Amino acid sequence: MPDLLIELLSEEIPARMQRKACSDLNKLFTNGITELGLTYKSSATFSTPRRLTLVLENVSSKSISRVEEKRGPRTDAPEVAIQGFLKNVGLELTQLEVRKEKKGEFYFASVRTEGRKADDIISVVLEEIVRNFPWPKSMRWGQNSLKWVRPLHSIICILYDESGSNVVDMNIEGISSGDKTVGHRFMGTGEFSVTSFEDYTSKLKKEFVILDPSDRAEIILQEIKNQAFAQGLELIDDPGLLDEVVGLIEWPVVLIGKIEDRFLSLPPVVLQTAMKEHQKYFSIQNPKNNKVVKFATVANRETSDQGLTIISGNQKVLSARLADAKFFWDNDLRIINSSGLGPWSEKLRNVTFHNKLGSQFERVIRVVNLSEKIAEKIGCDPKLAKKAASICKSDLSSEMVYEFPELQGIMGTFYAIEAGFKSDISDVCKDHYAPLGPSDEVPKSPLSIVVALADKIETLTSFWSINEKPTGSKDPFALRRNALGLIRIIIENDIRVSLQEILSLSNNEANIEDLKTFIHQRMKVFLRDKAHRHDLVDACFSLDQGNDLALLMKKSSALMEFIKTKDGPNLVQGFKRANKILLQAEQKDGVEYSYGADVKFAQENAERDLFSALDTEELKIKSALDREDFVIAMNAMANLRMPIDNFFDAVQINSEIDVVRRNRLNLLSRICNLCSSVADLSKVEG
């Protein structure tokens, strides 16, 4: 079976769109040909700034003829309905089969679809994809109605095997498919033909194009590291920047430049941010003092002077950028040295947080008040918490943060130190925003924990009070992220505080119960992302009101491990059997069997053994629960599995002797209560 090569060559595709475009092309094309009956072994996509490439291995030469059975209307249906069905399937009434079913007699048609050549299917599917590709933004050019992210120049579409290759013919708005492409925009020699994917990648490399983004990334990373190491320096890793730069070049050429000495007094994070955001430069630091002293830029071409002109120009542009950053830094320090952080806090009165929630100044006051209350709840100094919260957002008024918003909090820490605050308070400025993403670390110091909780609770309760909640995929105020941050701070720091209480500390009109439900939903998503089964999560939530999130995490983890053991599922089944019998008896008798079983009424050895096992393990379980050692508690429950199984095998619950029956039902109640002391096992599936 032949392989397939497709290349869509255009003007430069924005780097941020390339990864998704590859995924969309792969998914849309493979789904399209599969639906029309073609098969393939494997697929792969690649991208450069100018091209999207798709290669499929072992594509079937034609689709298989198939017969599809379709059920039509009832035989006594209106004539219009019957004629519509005949038109749809392309058959005559005499060609239909009549079958009798429960709801009457129906017409059935056997529709045969003849196999089609791979060329025909590929051309139809690819044209549909090109005309309707889901670019975030697209454009038209010339007189064409075709839309593409940037003007589309050419299409390679060839099927090839050992015997040779042939072009899959198509024409889209005057762009005909072929077997020709071009290499690097500046260093390439012009148009060339290809006969296979191997031939394609080989010729592209000769024409100064490295097709695979992962290969370009590896070249960039290793070359920067090697050049930095040779100078006794090291690269500051930045995967996000690397991913972006890979999408900007086809032939990476790494060049190292120097930062002027007058800028080395700037905080390293300022240098790194200015170079990354404005110029897409990698930062190179001196490992001895962690100061950023050089930068690496990646050119898209080789030059006769080995990049000297390029690096010289880049150094001039960078100096201008850093001169601005130094001006902002010096001006901010001048204000702090003369007046402290007070003027910046006052300026927040003129910064709107939300038109229904007031200014940032008013918001900071709410965070300060909330921090004091939370500090009292979790054993932190309320006065220090108020002081830390009062300055946590002061840097929003600084010129540096105005120029580089992504440095909010980080600059606040520098400025707080300059203003004379100790590290435990100054660190709150950057820590209280954390975690911003699922891989970020949560705050660990008591003051940072308090203010981070206050900041997130204030945000959530404030937007809940004005009924601005996330809807569907829309979450303009990042409330889901705030809720997840709140959850992670509580869980990862093992903070034992009632969720209901700390949410209620905020002075607004938020519907706390509704907000709590929202946080619980995020908690469940968080646990499921960590491979906790949904039924086990529900079992833990069902037992209490979900106020102690740290406790819920411990229970869910213990239950997850327990259910993986040999005894776990069997004990759950034993519990469910006991619970079912108990509920049926209580419903029938109209009483609750929870008044304690007595061993003196036991008649069978298995019954007495169960009493003995319950007495022994109950002490272990209660002791473990008091220590919140849920693993030990679940292991002790596992020891009940055999006595419970033997009990059900040997004992008839519904004895003819009434006192014995009641005693056994009370014994089942004891089993259920003990087994449900960690989680509601009735929620566990299977």
C-alpha positions in Angstrom: 0.0 0.0 0.0 1.3 3.5 -0.8 2.2 6.3 1.5 0.8 9.8 1.3 2.7 13.2 1.5 0.8 16.5 1.8 2.5 19.9 2.2 0.6 23.2 2.4 3.1 26.0 1.7 2.2 29.6 2.6 3.5 32.9 3.9 4.6 32.8 7.6 2.2 31.1 10.0 2.2 32.7 13.5 4.2 30.6 15.9 1.3 30.4 18.4 -1.0 28.7 15.8 1.4 26.1 14.4 1.0 23.3 17.1 -2.8 23.4 17.0 -2.8 23.6 13.2 -0.8 20.4 13.0 -3.2 18.7 15.3 -6.3 19.9 13.4 -4.9 18.9 10.0 -4.1 15.4 11.3 -7.5 14.9 12.9 -9.6 16.4 10.1 -7.8 14.5 7.4 -7.6 11.1 9.0 -11.2 11.3 10.2 -12.3 12.4 6.7 -10.7 9.6 4.8 -11.7 7.0 7.4 -15.3 8.0 7.1 -15.1 7.5 3.4 -13.6 4.0 3.7 -9.9 4.5 3.4 -7.5 2.9 5.9 -3.9 3.8 7.0 -1.3 2.5 9.4 0.1 5.7 11.0 0.2 9.5 10.6 2.5 12.3 11.5 2.5 16.1 11.1 5.2 18.7 11.0 5.4 22.5 10.8 7.8 25.3 10.0 6.9 29.0 9.8 5.9 28.5 6.1 4.5 25.0 5.8 2.2 22.4 7.3 3.2 18.8 6.4 1.2 15.6 6.9 2.5 12.1 6.1 0.4 8.9 6.2 1.9 5.4 6.0 0.2 2.5 4.2 -2.9 4.2 2.8 -5.3 1.7 1.1 -5.5 2.1 -2.6 -9.3 2.3 -2.6 -12.2 2.1 -0.2 -14.0 -1.1 0.3 -17.4 -1.6 -1.3 -20.0 -1.9 1.5 -23.7 -2.6 2.0 -25.5 -0.5 4.5 -28.9 -1.3 5.8 -31.4 1.5 6.4 -34.8 1.3 8.1 -37.5 3.3 6.4 -41.0 4.3 7.4 -43.9 2.0 8.3 -45.6 0.3 5.3 -48.8 2.2 6.2 -47.0 5.6 6.4 -48.1 8.5 4.2 -47.0 8.2 0.6 -44.9 11.4 0.9 -42.8 9.8 3.6 -42.3 6.6 1.6 -41.3 8.5 -1.6 -38.9 10.6 0.4 -37.2 7.5 1.7 -37.0 6.0 -1.8 -35.4 9.2 -3.1 -32.9 9.2 -0.2 -31.7 5.6 -0.8 -32.0 5.8 -4.6 -34.2 2.6 -5.0 -37.6 1.6 -6.3 -40.4 0.4 -4.0 -40.0 -3.2 -5.3 -36.4 -3.2 -4.2 -37.3 -2.7 -0.5 -37.8 -5.5 2.0 -40.7 -5.5 4.4 -40.1 -6.7 8.0 -42.4 -7.1 10.9 -41.4 -5.5 14.2 -43.1 -4.8 17.5 -44.4 -1.4 16.3 -45.6 -2.7 12.9 -44.3 -3.5 9.5 -41.4 -1.4 8.2 -39.5 -0.9 4.9 -35.8 -1.8 4.8 -33.3 -0.9 2.1 -29.9 -2.4 1.4 -27.8 0.5 0.0 -24.6 -0.6 -1.7 -21.7 1.9 -1.8 -19.1 1.1 -4.4 -15.4 1.5 -3.5 -13.7 4.6 -4.7 -10.0 5.2 -5.6 -7.8 6.7 -2.9 -7.0 9.7 -5.2 -10.7 10.7 -5.4 -11.3 10.5 -1.7 -8.0 12.3 -0.7 -8.7 15.2 -3.1 -12.3 15.6 -1.8 -11.2 15.5 1.8 -8.2 17.8 1.4 -10.1 20.4 -0.5 -12.8 20.5 2.1 -10.2 20.9 4.8 -8.3 23.7 3.0 -11.5 25.6 2.4 -12.8 25.3 5.9 -9.6 25.1 8.1 -10.3 26.2 11.7 -7.7 29.0 11.9 -8.2 31.3 14.9 -7.8 34.1 12.3 -7.6 33.9 8.5 -7.4 36.2 5.5 -8.3 36.5 1.8 -6.0 37.8 -0.8 -6.3 38.9 -4.4 -9.7 38.0 -6.0 -9.9 34.6 -4.3 -12.7 33.6 -1.9 -10.3 31.1 -0.3 -9.3 31.9 3.3 -6.1 30.8 4.9 -4.0 32.1 7.8 -1.6 33.8 5.3 -1.6 33.6 1.5 -1.4 30.0 0.4 1.2 29.4 -2.4 1.4 25.7 -3.3 0.1 22.2 -2.4 2.1 19.0 -2.5 -0.2 15.9 -2.5 1.5 12.7 -3.7 0.9 9.0 -3.2 4.1 7.0 -3.5 5.5 3.4 -3.1 8.5 1.5 -4.3 7.3 1.7 -7.9 7.2 5.5 -7.9 4.9 8.4 -7.1 1.9 10.1 -8.6 0.3 13.5 -7.9 -3.3 13.5 -6.5 -4.9 16.0 -8.8 -6.9 18.9 -7.4 -7.3 22.6 -7.9 -8.3 25.0 -5.2 -8.9 28.6 -6.3 -6.2 28.4 -9.0 -3.7 26.6 -6.8 -3.1 23.2 -8.3 -1.6 20.3 -6.4 1.8 19.0 -7.5 5.1 17.5 -6.3 7.1 20.7 -6.1 8.0 23.0 -3.2 10.7 25.5 -2.2 13.3 25.6 0.5 14.5 28.4 2.7 13.2 31.9 1.8 16.7 33.4 1.6 19.2 30.5 1.3 17.2 28.1 -0.8 18.0 27.7 -4.5 14.5 27.6 -5.8 11.8 25.1 -6.7 12.4 21.3 -6.6 10.4 18.1 -7.0 10.0 15.4 -4.4 9.1 11.7 -4.7 8.6 10.6 -1.1 8.7 11.8 2.5 12.3 10.8 2.8 13.2 12.5 -0.4 11.2 15.6 0.8 13.0 15.9 4.2 16.4 15.2 2.7 16.0 17.9 0.0 14.5 20.4 2.4 17.6 20.0 4.6 19.9 20.7 1.6 17.7 23.7 1.0 18.3 24.9 4.6 14.9 23.8 6.1 14.7 21.5 9.2 11.1 20.2 9.0 10.7 18.7 12.5 10.1 21.3 15.2 11.5 19.0 17.8 14.8 18.8 15.8 14.9 22.6 15.6 14.3 22.9 19.3 17.1 20.4 20.1 19.6 22.2 17.9 18.7 25.6 19.5 18.9 24.3 23.0 22.2 22.4 22.6 23.9 25.2 20.7 23.0 27.8 23.3 24.2 25.5 26.1 27.4 24.7 24.3 28.3 28.3 23.5 27.4 29.5 27.0 29.4 26.7 28.7 32.4 27.6 26.6 32.3 31.0 28.2 31.7 29.7 31.8 28.0 30.7 31.7 24.7 28.8 31.6 21.3 29.1 29.9 18.2 30.0 32.0 15.7 27.4 30.7 12.5 28.8 29.2 10.5 26.1 27.5 7.7 28.5 26.5 10.2 30.9 24.8 11.9 27.9 23.1 8.6 26.7 21.7 7.8 30.2 20.3 11.2 30.7 18.7 11.1 27.2 17.1 7.9 28.5 15.3 9.8 31.5 13.9 12.7 29.9 12.1 13.4 27.1 9.6 17.2 27.1 9.9 18.3 28.0 13.4 21.6 29.9 13.8 22.4 30.7 17.5 24.3 33.9 18.2 25.4 35.1 21.7 25.4 38.8 22.5 26.6 40.9 25.5 24.5 43.1 27.8 26.0 46.5 28.6 27.5 46.8 32.0 25.3 49.8 32.9 22.3 47.5 32.8 23.7 44.7 35.0 22.4 46.4 38.2 18.8 45.7 37.1 17.2 42.7 38.8 17.8 39.6 36.7 14.1 39.0 36.3 13.7 42.5 34.7 16.5 41.7 32.2 15.0 38.3 31.5 11.5 39.7 31.0 12.5 42.6 28.8 14.6 40.4 26.5 12.0 37.7 26.3 8.9 39.8 25.8 10.3 42.4 23.3 13.1 40.6 21.5 12.5 36.8 22.0 16.1 36.5 23.5 17.2 33.7 25.8 18.9 34.8 29.0 22.4 33.6 29.9 23.6 33.9 33.5 26.8 33.7 35.5 26.2 30.5 37.7 28.5 32.0 40.4 26.2 34.9 41.2 23.0 34.1 39.1 23.3 37.5 37.3 22.1 37.7 33.7 25.1 38.9 31.7 24.5 37.8 28.1 21.7 36.8 25.8 21.2 34.4 22.9 19.2 35.2 19.8 18.3 32.7 17.1 18.7 33.9 13.5 16.9 32.3 10.6 19.9 32.4 8.2 23.7 32.1 8.0 25.7 35.2 7.0 29.1 35.7 5.5 30.3 37.5 8.6 29.2 34.7 10.9 26.4 36.8 12.3 28.5 39.8 13.5 26.2 42.3 11.8 23.1 40.6 13.2 24.3 40.5 16.8 25.6 44.0 16.6 22.2 45.3 15.5 20.4 43.2 18.2 22.7 44.6 20.9 21.8 48.1 19.9 18.0 47.4 19.9 18.4 45.6 23.3 20.3 48.6 24.8 17.4 50.8 23.9 14.9 48.4 25.5 16.9 48.1 28.6 17.5 51.8 28.9 13.7 52.1 29.2 13.6 49.4 31.9 16.5 51.1 33.8 14.6 54.4 33.7 11.5 52.7 35.2 13.6 51.0 37.8 15.5 54.1 38.9 12.4 56.2 39.0 10.5 53.6 41.1 13.4 53.4 43.5 13.5 57.2 43.8 9.8 57.3 44.8 10.3 54.5 47.4 13.4 56.1 48.9 11.6 59.4 49.3 8.1 58.3 50.3 7.9 54.5 50.7 5.1 52.5 49.3 2.4 54.8 50.5 2.0 56.9 47.4 1.5 53.8 45.3 -1.2 52.4 47.6 -3.0 55.7 47.3 -2.8 55.7 43.5 -4.8 52.4 43.6 -7.9 54.6 44.3 -7.8 55.6 40.7 -7.4 52.0 39.3 -10.8 50.3 38.7 -10.9 46.6 39.7 -14.5 46.1 38.4 -17.2 48.7 37.8 -19.5 46.9 40.3 -16.8 46.1 42.9 -14.9 49.4 43.1 -11.2 50.3 42.9 -8.1 48.2 43.6 -7.7 50.4 46.7 -11.1 49.2 48.0 -10.3 45.6 47.1 -7.0 45.8 49.0 -8.9 47.0 52.1 -11.2 43.9 51.8 -8.1 41.6 51.4 -6.5 43.3 54.5 -9.6 42.7 56.7 -10.0 39.2 55.4 -6.3 38.4 56.0 -6.7 39.4 59.7 -9.6 37.1 60.2 -8.0 34.1 58.3 -4.8 34.6 60.3 -6.7 34.2 63.5 -8.3 31.0 62.2 -5.1 29.3 61.2 -2.8 30.5 63.9 -0.8 33.3 62.2 0.0 36.8 63.6 -3.1 38.9 62.5 -1.1 42.2 62.7 1.7 41.0 60.4 -1.0 39.5 58.1 -2.7 43.0 57.9 0.6 44.7 57.2 1.6 42.2 54.5 -1.8 42.4 52.8 -1.7 46.2 52.8 1.3 46.4 50.6 0.8 43.2 48.5 -0.6 45.1 45.4 1.3 48.4 45.8 3.6 47.6 42.8 0.6 47.8 40.5 1.2 51.6 40.6 4.8 51.3 39.7 6.2 52.2 36.3 7.9 48.9 35.9 4.8 46.9 36.3 2.9 49.3 34.1 5.4 48.5 31.3 5.7 44.7 32.2 2.4 43.6 33.8 3.7 40.0 34.1 6.1 41.3 36.7 3.4 42.2 39.2 4.1 40.8 42.6 7.7 39.9 41.6 8.6 43.6 41.5 6.5 44.2 44.6 9.0 42.0 46.6 12.0 44.0 45.4 10.2 47.2 46.2 9.1 46.1 49.6 12.7 45.2 50.5 13.9 48.6 49.3 11.1 50.1 51.5 12.6 48.4 54.6 10.2 45.4 55.0 11.5 42.1 56.2 11.6 39.1 53.9 8.6 37.3 55.4 6.4 40.3 54.5 8.0 41.3 51.2 7.8 37.7 49.9 4.0 38.0 50.3 3.9 40.4 47.3 4.9 37.7 44.8 3.6 34.6 46.7 0.0 35.7 47.2 -0.7 35.4 43.5 0.5 31.8 43.5 -0.4 29.3 42.2 -1.1 30.8 38.7 -1.0 27.4 37.0 -1.3 23.7 37.8 2.5 23.2 37.9 3.2 26.3 40.0 4.2 25.8 43.6 1.8 27.0 46.3 2.8 29.5 49.0 4.5 27.8 52.0 5.2 30.6 54.6 2.3 31.3 57.0 2.0 35.0 56.0 2.0 34.1 52.3 -0.6 31.4 52.8 -2.9 33.8 54.7 -2.8 36.6 52.1 -3.0 34.2 49.2 -6.1 32.6 50.7 -7.6 36.1 51.4 -6.9 37.3 47.9 -8.6 34.2 46.3 -11.5 34.2 48.7 -12.1 37.9 48.1 -12.1 37.4 44.4 -14.5 34.5 44.5 -16.9 35.9 46.9 -16.9 39.4 45.3 -17.8 38.1 41.9 -20.3 35.7 43.4 -22.0 38.6 45.1 -22.6 40.4 41.7 -23.5 37.1 40.0 -20.5 37.0 37.7 -19.9 33.3 37.5 -18.1 31.1 34.9 -20.4 29.9 32.2 -19.5 27.0 30.0 -16.0 27.6 28.7 -16.1 31.3 29.5 -14.3 32.4 32.6 -13.1 36.0 32.0 -12.1 36.6 35.6 -10.2 33.3 36.1 -12.5 32.2 38.9 -11.9 28.5 38.2 -8.1 29.2 38.5 -8.7 31.0 41.8 -10.8 28.2 43.2 -8.2 25.6 42.2 -5.5 27.8 43.8 -7.5 28.0 47.0 -7.9 24.2 47.0 -4.3 23.5 46.4 -3.1 25.9 49.1 -5.4 24.2 51.6 -4.5 20.7 50.6 -0.8 21.0 50.0 -0.3 22.9 53.3 -2.7 20.5 55.2 -4.6 23.5 56.5 -7.4 22.2 58.8 -10.0 24.9 58.5 -13.7 24.8 57.6 -14.4 25.9 54.0 -17.8 27.2 55.1 -16.2 29.4 57.8 -13.4 31.0 55.8 -15.8 31.8 52.9 -18.2 33.3 55.3 -15.5 35.7 56.7 -15.8 37.8 53.6 -18.1 40.8 54.1 -20.3 40.7 51.0 -23.6 39.2 49.9 -22.2 36.1 48.1 -24.3 32.9 48.1 -21.8 30.9 50.1 -23.6 27.6 49.6 -23.5 28.1 45.8 -19.9 29.1 45.9 -19.1 26.1 48.0 -20.7 23.8 45.4 -18.5 25.5 42.7 -15.4 24.8 44.8 -16.4 21.2 45.4 -16.8 20.8 41.6 -13.3 22.1 41.1 -12.0 19.9 43.9 -13.5 16.8 42.1 -11.9 17.9 38.8 -8.6 18.3 40.7 -8.8 14.8 42.2 -9.8 13.2 38.9 -6.8 14.8 37.2 -4.7 13.0 39.8 -6.3 9.7 38.7 -8.8 9.5 41.7 -11.8 7.6 40.5 -15.0 9.7 40.3 -17.0 7.2 42.4 -14.4 7.2 45.1 -14.3 11.0 45.2 -18.1 11.0 45.4 -17.9 8.5 48.2 -15.7 10.8 50.3 -17.7 13.9 49.6 -21.0 12.1 50.5 -19.9 11.4 54.1 -19.6 15.0 55.2 -20.4 18.5 53.9 -17.0 18.9 52.2 -15.8 21.6 54.6 -12.4 20.1 55.4 -10.7 19.8 52.0 -7.4 18.5 53.4 -9.2 15.7 55.2 -11.2 14.9 52.0 -7.9 14.6 50.1 -6.5 12.2 52.7 -9.6 10.0 52.6 -9.8 9.9 48.9 -6.1 8.9 48.6 -6.5 6.2 51.2 -9.7 4.8 49.6 -8.1 4.8 46.2 -5.2 2.7 47.5 -7.5 0.5 49.4 -9.7 -0.3 46.4 -6.7 -1.5 44.5 -6.0 -4.2 47.1 -7.4 -7.8 46.8 -9.6 -7.3 49.9 -10.9 -3.8 48.9 -13.5 -4.7 46.3 -14.7 -7.7 48.2 -15.2 -5.7 51.4 -17.2 -3.1 49.4 -19.4 -5.9 48.0 -19.9 -7.3 51.5 -20.9 -3.8 52.7 -23.3 -3.3 49.8 -24.9 -6.7 50.6 -25.3 -5.8 54.2 -26.6 -2.3 53.4 -29.2 -3.6 50.9 -30.6 -6.2 53.3 -30.7 -3.6 56.1 -32.5 -1.0 54.1 -35.0 -3.5 52.8 -35.7 -4.7 56.4 -36.0 -1.1 57.8 -38.4 -0.2 55.0 -40.5 -3.3 55.5 -40.6 -3.1 59.3 -40.8 0.7 59.6 -38.0 0.9 62.2 -34.3 1.7 62.3 -32.0 -1.1 63.3 -29.2 0.8 64.9 -29.5 0.0 68.6 -26.6 -2.3 69.0 -26.3 -6.1 68.4 -25.5 -8.4 71.3 -23.3 -11.5 71.0 -25.5 -13.4 73.5 -28.1 -13.8 70.8 -25.7 -15.2 68.3 -26.5 -18.8 67.3 -23.8 -19.7 64.7 -20.0 -19.8 65.0 -19.7 -17.5 62.0 -21.9 -15.1 63.7 -19.8 -15.1 66.9 -16.6 -14.8 64.8 -17.9 -11.7 63.2 -18.8 -10.2 66.6 -15.2 -10.9 67.7 -13.7 -9.5 64.6 -15.8 -6.3 64.8 -14.8 -5.8 68.5 -11.1 -6.2 67.6 -11.0 -4.2 64.4 -13.3 -1.4 65.7 -10.7 -0.4 68.3 -8.0 -0.2 65.6 -10.2 1.7 63.2 -11.3 4.3 65.8 -7.8 4.8 67.0 -6.6 5.2 63.4 -9.4 7.6 62.6 -8.5 9.7 65.7 -5.0 10.0 64.3 -6.5 10.6 60.8 -4.4 7.6 59.5 -6.9 6.5 57.0 -4.6 3.9 55.4 -4.4 2.0 58.7 -8.2 2.4 59.2 -8.9 0.9 55.7 -6.4 -1.9 56.3 -8.3 -2.8 59.6 -11.5 -2.8 57.6 -9.9 -5.2 55.2 -9.5 -7.7 58.0 -13.3 -7.8 58.3 -13.7 -9.1 54.7 -13.3 -12.8 55.6 -15.6 -12.8 58.7 -18.3 -10.9 56.8 -18.1 -13.4 53.8 -18.3 -16.3 56.2 -21.2 -14.7 58.0 -23.3 -14.3 54.8 -22.4 -17.9 53.8 -23.4 -19.5 57.0 -26.1 -17.3 58.5 -29.7 -16.7 57.4 -30.5 -13.1 58.3 -34.3 -13.4 58.4 -34.5 -16.0 61.1 -37.9 -17.2 62.2 -37.0 -16.2 65.7 -37.8 -12.5 65.9 -35.1 -11.6 68.5 -32.4 -13.3 66.5 -33.5 -11.6 63.3 -33.4 -8.2 64.9 -30.0 -8.9 66.4 -28.6 -9.9 63.1 -30.1 -6.8 61.4 -28.5 -4.6 64.2 -25.2 -6.5 63.5 -25.5 -5.5 59.8 -26.1 -1.9 60.9 -22.8 -2.1 62.9 -21.0 -3.4 59.8 -22.4 -0.6 57.7 -21.6 2.1 60.2 -18.0 0.9 60.7 -17.3 0.4 57.0 -18.7 3.9 56.3 -16.5 5.7 58.8 -14.1 6.8 56.1 -16.3 7.1 53.0 -19.8 6.2 51.9 -19.1 2.8 50.3 -22.5 2.7 48.7 -21.2 5.2 46.1 -18.4 2.9 45.1 -19.0 1.3 41.7 -18.5 -2.3 40.8 
